[in-house]
Amino acid sequence: AVMEKPLEKKAGRNYGPPGSKRLIYFIDDMNMPEVDEYGTVQPHTLLRQHMDYGHWY
């Protein structure tokens, strides 16, 4: 995924920013997306999953 490209593998399945850098995701226009054919709003669902499970799928 595009969000994971600047990350490096830390241990096992864990990824993080290289060296002593910090990682910040800037999310813009959260109110803009439309509901898809499955009844979800993709950006909201992705963030909710990350907050619920602590990882990206």
NORMOGI-V723095 format. One record per backbone hydrogen bond with DSSP energy under -1.0 kcal/mol. CO is the residue of the C=O (numbers start at 1). NH is the residue of the N-H. E is the energy in kcal/mol with one decimal. If there is no record, write none. Layout:
co = {CO | CO}
nh = {NH | NH}
e = {E | E}
//
This chain:
co = {4 | 8 | 11 | 14 | 16 | 18 | 29 | 36 | 40 | 41 | 42 | 43 | 44 | 45 | 46 | 47 | 48 | 49 | 50}
nh = {7 | 16 | 14 | 10 | 8 | 21 | 32 | 39 | 36 | 45 | 46 | 47 | 48 | 49 | 50 | 51 | 52 | 53 | 54}
e = {-1.6 | -2.2 | -2.4 | -3.2 | -3.1 | -1.8 | -1.4 | -1.9 | -3.0 | -2.7 | -2.5 | -2.1 | -2.6 | -2.5 | -2.1 | -2.5 | -2.7 | -2.9 | -1.9}
//
